[in-house]
Amino acid sequence: MLCMMKPWVVVCLCACLVCARAELRSPVVLAKNTTSQVVLVTGATGRTGSLLYNALKAQGVDVRGLVRNATKARERLRCNKCDPSEGIFVGDITQPADLTAPMVGVDKLVILTSSYPLQYPNGTWYYAPGGSPKEVDFEGQNNQVIAALKAGAKQALLVSSMGTTEPDSYLDLLGNGHVSFYKLNAEASLMGSGMPFTIIKPSGLVDDSGNQRRLLVGHNDDLVPSQMMTVPRADVARTLLHAVTLEEEHSAGLRFDLSSDPAGPATEDFAALFKEARSWGGQTRPSGRGKHSGARCISFHIASHAFVPWCARCNTEGVYHDATACPLADEECTAKRVERAREADELAGEFHALYDGEDDQRFAR
Ligand SMILES: NC(=O)c1ccc[n+]([C@@H]2O[C@H](COP(=O)([O-])OP(=O)(O)OC[C@H]3O[C@@H](n4cnc5c(N)ncnc54)[C@H](OP(=O)(O)O)[C@@H]3O)[C@@H](O)[C@H]2O)c1
């Protein structure tokens, strides 16, 4: 099945699985235009979130962090009390009430919260209760946008993901979470909110050093996959840093894919990068399909042909993604979705088996 997956998806999946402990390893090169604005980073104890939070702090920006755990914040964000007096707010984005206090007076919101798939030792995938893509990436994100709108924020910046043009992709099916579907819907919600937005859709995230690679921008998953498509979290953080600190006109109204060329040279001019993203000037490939990497590829068929694509696109209310009715009764559709999820989990188990020699611990967060 790896053969059937887009290379960057494989990297993305691997990156999801590795518990990164090197968040601060890659220093972010700072933008020059520091302003007096108040910036709230949610998911601030996350891997990209902590890089951005610390970089904004280092630049003297009045930055706040929304975190779930003050102890983790102390470790990653170098706070002492790790409370509102230091701009650290403990809260859960699925609880709208938790978002009121951190949003007061915020000019820019950077959304770096995300759901996260977990894996049982047998290789099957699941999301923790309350941590599904629907709850976190869609509803939790909408809560943030609504709170930011109420607070009068001027811009919301979101890190989503590449791969949302491919229905029922491997990532989408993990744990039956439909993460790409919900992330795409969350993008649409933000774009329709009336708030100036910047949406960055990275390829597979890695923890390599930032400021080494040439950053590539594109649209609709059309970047040329010359090799495994990855981008360091540190470079995503740099891109966000510049989007936040440059004048709004550079990045507002932009939604683009972000990847990188390890051969460099390192991207320095982010105003030019945003301009390129605005002009849809990235490289394109007509086929819409990338070459797979031969590495670790074992030839077996993805069972997706056995799936029921139209059914998977129905929600639990029996409605298609495009809001038309599903052709099967709800129960039949649900039954098929359950079956489909089981098959997807079995495939996940096979995927897991490919990583022979890998410690199961590595797959736990
Ligand atoms: N992995 C990839 O290859 C890949 C590829 C493309 C795009 N992306 C996307 O890029 C973004 C950044 O990825 P990352 O790996 O840096 O993220 P990450 O380390 O997984 O961080 C996610 C953050 O969200 C927080 N969070 C989750 N649920 C929450 C809730 N209910 N309330 C408050 N906070 C919550 C987590 O809090 P805790 O710190 O308390 O856990 C964590 O700080 C994500 O949107 C991800 O989906 C990833």
Ligand as a Chemical Component Dictionary entry (heavy atoms), coordinates in Angstrom:
data_LIG
# 
_chem_comp.id                   LIG 
_chem_comp.type                 NON-POLYMER 
_chem_comp.pdbx_formal_charge   0 
_chem_comp.three_letter_code    LIG 
# 
loop_
_chem_comp_atom.comp_id 
_chem_comp_atom.atom_id 
_chem_comp_atom.alt_atom_id 
_chem_comp_atom.type_symbol 
_chem_comp_atom.charge 
_chem_comp_atom.model_Cartn_x 
_chem_comp_atom.model_Cartn_y 
_chem_comp_atom.model_Cartn_z 
_chem_comp_atom.pdbx_ordinal 
LIG N1  N1  N 0  2.642  15.417 10.772 1  
LIG C1  C1  C 0  2.730  15.795 9.509  2  
LIG O1  O1  O 0  3.528  15.294 8.711  3  
LIG C2  C2  C 0  1.815  16.915 9.019  4  
LIG C3  C3  C 0  1.743  17.160 7.646  5  
LIG C4  C4  C 0  0.982  18.239 7.191  6  
LIG C5  C5  C 0  0.293  19.030 8.102  7  
LIG N2  N2  N 1  0.355  18.726 9.436  8  
LIG C6  C6  C 0  -0.368 19.624 10.345 9  
LIG O2  O2  O 0  0.551  20.623 10.779 10 
LIG C7  C7  C 0  0.094  21.137 12.043 11 
LIG C8  C8  C 0  1.259  21.163 13.027 12 
LIG O3  O3  O 0  1.693  19.835 13.247 13 
LIG P1  P1  P 0  2.581  19.459 14.535 14 
LIG O4  O4  O 0  3.083  18.085 14.289 15 
LIG O5  O5  O -1 3.529  20.553 14.820 16 
LIG O6  O6  O 0  1.446  19.467 15.649 17 
LIG P2  P2  P 0  1.469  18.732 17.077 18 
LIG O7  O7  O 0  2.854  18.667 17.614 19 
LIG O8  O8  O 0  0.710  17.440 16.971 20 
LIG O9  O9  O 0  0.631  19.765 17.970 21 
LIG C9  C9  C 0  -0.763 19.746 18.043 22 
LIG C10 C10 C 0  -1.146 20.637 19.191 23 
LIG O10 O10 O 0  -2.573 20.665 19.320 24 
LIG C11 C11 C 0  -2.867 20.656 20.691 25 
LIG N3  N3  N 0  -4.237 20.175 20.906 26 
LIG C12 C12 C 0  -4.793 19.034 20.464 27 
LIG N4  N4  N 0  -6.071 18.955 20.890 28 
LIG C13 C13 C 0  -6.317 20.072 21.606 29 
LIG C14 C14 C 0  -7.439 20.568 22.306 30 
LIG N5  N5  N 0  -8.610 19.881 22.353 31 
LIG N6  N6  N 0  -7.354 21.761 22.948 32 
LIG C15 C15 C 0  -6.179 22.461 22.925 33 
LIG N7  N7  N 0  -5.086 22.044 22.264 34 
LIG C16 C16 C 0  -5.146 20.856 21.620 35 
LIG C17 C17 C 0  -1.832 19.724 21.296 36 
LIG O11 O11 O 0  -1.737 19.958 22.681 37 
LIG P3  P3  P 0  -0.693 19.129 23.601 38 
LIG O12 O12 O 0  0.646  19.802 23.384 39 
LIG O13 O13 O 0  -1.224 19.290 24.968 40 
LIG O14 O14 O 0  -0.707 17.706 23.095 41 
LIG C18 C18 C 0  -0.588 20.175 20.554 42 
LIG O15 O15 O 0  0.017  21.260 21.193 43 
LIG C19 C19 C 0  -1.066 20.255 12.469 44 
LIG O16 O16 O 0  -2.283 20.871 12.104 45 
LIG C20 C20 C 0  -0.868 19.003 11.633 46 
LIG O17 O17 O 0  -2.065 18.300 11.415 47 
LIG C21 C21 C 0  1.108  17.705 9.905  48 
# 
loop_
_chem_comp_bond.comp_id 
_chem_comp_bond.atom_id_1 
_chem_comp_bond.atom_id_2 
_chem_comp_bond.value_order 
_chem_comp_bond.pdbx_ordinal 
LIG N1  C1  SING 1  
LIG C1  O1  DOUB 2  
LIG C1  C2  SING 3  
LIG C2  C3  SING 4  
LIG C2  C21 DOUB 5  
LIG C3  C4  DOUB 6  
LIG C4  C5  SING 7  
LIG C5  N2  DOUB 8  
LIG N2  C6  SING 9  
LIG N2  C21 SING 10 
LIG C6  O2  SING 11 
LIG C6  C20 SING 12 
LIG O2  C7  SING 13 
LIG C7  C8  SING 14 
LIG C7  C19 SING 15 
LIG C8  O3  SING 16 
LIG O3  P1  SING 17 
LIG P1  O4  DOUB 18 
LIG P1  O5  SING 19 
LIG P1  O6  SING 20 
LIG O6  P2  SING 21 
LIG P2  O7  DOUB 22 
LIG P2  O8  SING 23 
LIG P2  O9  SING 24 
LIG O9  C9  SING 25 
LIG C9  C10 SING 26 
LIG C10 O10 SING 27 
LIG C10 C18 SING 28 
LIG O10 C11 SING 29 
LIG C11 N3  SING 30 
LIG C11 C17 SING 31 
LIG N3  C12 SING 32 
LIG N3  C16 SING 33 
LIG C12 N4  DOUB 34 
LIG N4  C13 SING 35 
LIG C13 C14 SING 36 
LIG C13 C16 DOUB 37 
LIG C14 N5  SING 38 
LIG C14 N6  DOUB 39 
LIG N6  C15 SING 40 
LIG C15 N7  DOUB 41 
LIG N7  C16 SING 42 
LIG C17 O11 SING 43 
LIG C17 C18 SING 44 
LIG O11 P3  SING 45 
LIG P3  O12 DOUB 46 
LIG P3  O13 SING 47 
LIG P3  O14 SING 48 
LIG C18 O15 SING 49 
LIG C19 O16 SING 50 
LIG C19 C20 SING 51 
LIG C20 O17 SING 52 
# 
